[in-house]
Amino acid sequence: MSKVYIALQDNDESRYIVEAIEEDNPDVTVIHMPAMIRVENNGRLVVRRESVEEKMGRAWDVQELHLNLITLGGNVEEDDDELSLHWNE
């Protein structure tokens, strides 16, 4: 099975997002590269608004993810509360 992944710019806001992803997806692998953080997982990866808001200490719109997004791999499902990546089988 191919891994799903998301790569974000390495900045303060992305670090909060990555912390939230790690909390909600305990099996993810986080790879720090120059100026980029790649988070990958087998099967599925979820970014939850509520978890990111807890880390940032402010309201956060899932659409704000795109301000720091470099690339992603997987089929995207998105609503007001979360963005998830998965591969169809």
C-alpha positions in Angstrom: 0.0 0.0 0.0 1.3 3.4 -0.9 1.7 6.0 1.8 -0.4 9.2 1.9 1.6 12.3 2.7 1.4 16.0 3.2 4.3 18.4 3.0 4.2 21.8 4.7 6.5 24.8 4.8 8.6 24.7 7.9 7.3 27.7 9.9 5.7 28.3 13.3 2.2 27.7 12.0 3.0 24.5 10.3 4.7 23.2 13.5 1.4 23.5 15.3 -0.4 21.7 12.5 2.1 18.9 12.5 1.8 18.5 16.3 -2.0 18.2 15.8 -1.6 15.6 13.0 0.8 13.6 15.2 -1.7 13.6 18.0 -4.6 12.5 15.8 -2.6 10.0 13.8 -0.2 8.3 16.2 1.4 6.1 13.5 2.6 8.9 11.2 6.2 9.5 10.3 7.4 13.1 10.4 10.4 14.0 8.3 12.1 17.3 8.7 13.8 18.6 5.6 15.3 22.0 4.9 12.3 24.4 4.8 9.8 21.6 4.7 8.1 19.1 7.0 6.7 16.0 5.4 4.2 13.8 7.3 3.3 10.4 5.9 1.3 7.5 6.9 0.0 4.1 5.6 -3.6 4.2 4.5 -5.0 7.4 5.9 -4.1 10.7 7.4 -6.4 13.3 9.0 -6.0 17.0 9.9 -8.7 18.0 12.3 -9.7 21.7 12.8 -10.4 21.2 16.5 -6.9 19.7 17.2 -5.1 22.5 15.3 -7.1 25.1 17.1 -6.1 23.6 20.5 -2.4 23.8 19.5 -2.6 27.3 18.0 -4.8 28.7 20.7 -7.1 30.4 18.2 -9.8 29.7 15.7 -8.5 28.0 12.6 -10.2 27.4 9.3 -9.2 24.1 7.5 -8.7 26.2 4.3 -5.8 28.0 6.1 -3.9 24.7 5.6 -3.4 25.7 2.0 -1.3 28.8 3.0 1.5 26.4 4.2 0.9 23.5 1.9 3.6 22.5 -0.5 2.2 19.2 -1.8 0.2 16.2 -0.8 -0.4 12.7 -2.0 -3.6 10.9 -1.7 -7.3 11.4 -2.4 -8.6 14.4 -0.5 -11.8 14.7 1.4 -12.4 18.0 3.0 -15.1 19.7 5.0 -15.3 22.5 7.7 -13.9 20.2 10.4 -11.2 18.1 8.8 -9.1 17.3 5.7 -8.3 13.6 5.2 -6.1 11.8 2.7 -6.5 8.2 1.6 -5.9 6.0 -1.4 -8.8 4.2 -3.0 -8.4 0.5 -3.0 
